[in-house]
Structure formats: structure tokens, C-alpha cells
């Protein structure tokens, strides 16, 4: 069990259209057993909440940061207006395993391991180190609260956005960055230093999460999936050299 995660349950006849016009991912096609990574953005395209959506029949379950679950529920309720949609905590826990056959692959990156929802159990260990080793950032401490553009937070590479679903909050800036292939900064994990751009430090891991310009990543960990994205952007921009990779691809 990932003790820092919680689950919200959303139900109602207008639920799918409601979420479809709100979050970055295509909710209309969300199926049971095939979760999707998504975010709720500010109108400027900056991350307010990131989460994983799970289909449960006509309902939708939101696998989110436990410390921000209440705030997310309140924000969704603000957008709900008079729609007959219920938003409530679900008596479920989020579970993770680095390998095995339980659950399904993490929708962000298969190398993150397996994920599923189920009854509360003993807390898992090793998740944070495993996640950061693969260069995946999540939650308000790392992504910030309305501070980071979704594509700077690697939302595109981690399967957290649909560019064919139509409008959603923050869609204009997000789509513009995507079509111009111009993401100037990236959220990355790096060895702890006095970097003034550091968002959060994890002394036990010797790592911090920081937002850096793509031409000045320095000692940041650049996993294979990010190196590939940077190389593609570099080629589209005329080619300024190869990007080294120092962590597993996925």
C-alpha cells in the first residue's frame, strides 16, 4: 500500500462529460482496468493536481495524493455547479509492486511497476526511491501548486495528456507548447546541492527535485524516456547535440 495516496469516488449521470471538459486526459474512453494519468491545471496550464483515473463502471475513481485529496475534492466541487455528481472519499488504498502480476502497469511508465486499488494493508517500502530513479515526479511538493507548466512536468512523455480530446482547463497553453515542440524547462531529479531552483530535497536518498532549463540540466538524472524526448525536440529545433542518459529507460 502507498500510504501517501488516497482514493476519491465520483459518480453521476453527467460525470464523464464533466471530467472530459476539465482534466488533461480523455475520460470518455476510460475503461475498467486501464487507468490513465491526468492533471487538473490552472487556466495558464500550470499543474494544480496530478492523479491517476480509474474506470469503475459508470463511476470514476481518482488515485491522488492523500495530503491533497480534500483540496482536490473541493476544487472539483467548485466546477461541478448544479450537476448531479457526487464526490466522496472511497474506502480503498492504492497498492504498488515493482514487478509481478498483480494489478496493471503504471500508466505513466511501465518501468514504475504494477499498480492496483484494494483494501488497506501494510505500507509498501521503496516506492519513492524507485519512482525518482526513473525520473518521475508527482505531488504538490515536487510539481508545485500552480507553479509548473504541465509539459515542463513531463506530462506529455508520461502519458498525462490527450491532444485530441478537445478543450479542458489550461488546454490553450498546453496545446501551443506541444505543437511548437517548445518546452524550455524540465522537472528532474538530481543529487542534492544548493540549487536555488530546488523544489524539495530527500536527504535519505541524496536527491532533490528541481526545475531546470533543458540546456542546463547539469548533473540531473536523465532517464531514457526523457533523453529520447529531449533528442527529438533538439532535432526539431535544428540539432544542438546528443543528450546523455543515466537512468533506466521505460
Secondary structure, 3 states (H helix, E strand, C coil): CCCCEEEEEEECCCHHHHHHCCCCCCCCCCEECECEEEEEECCCCEEEEEEEEEEECCEEEEEEEHHHHHHHHHHHHHHHCCCCCEEEECCCEEEEECCCCCCEECCCCHHHCEEEEECCCCCCCCHHHHHHHCCCCCHHHHHCCCCCECCCCCCCCCCCCCCCCCCCCCHHHHHHHHHHCCCCEEEEEEECCCCCCEEEEECCCCEEEEEEEHHHCCCCCCEHHHHHHHHHHHHHCCCCCCCCCCECCC
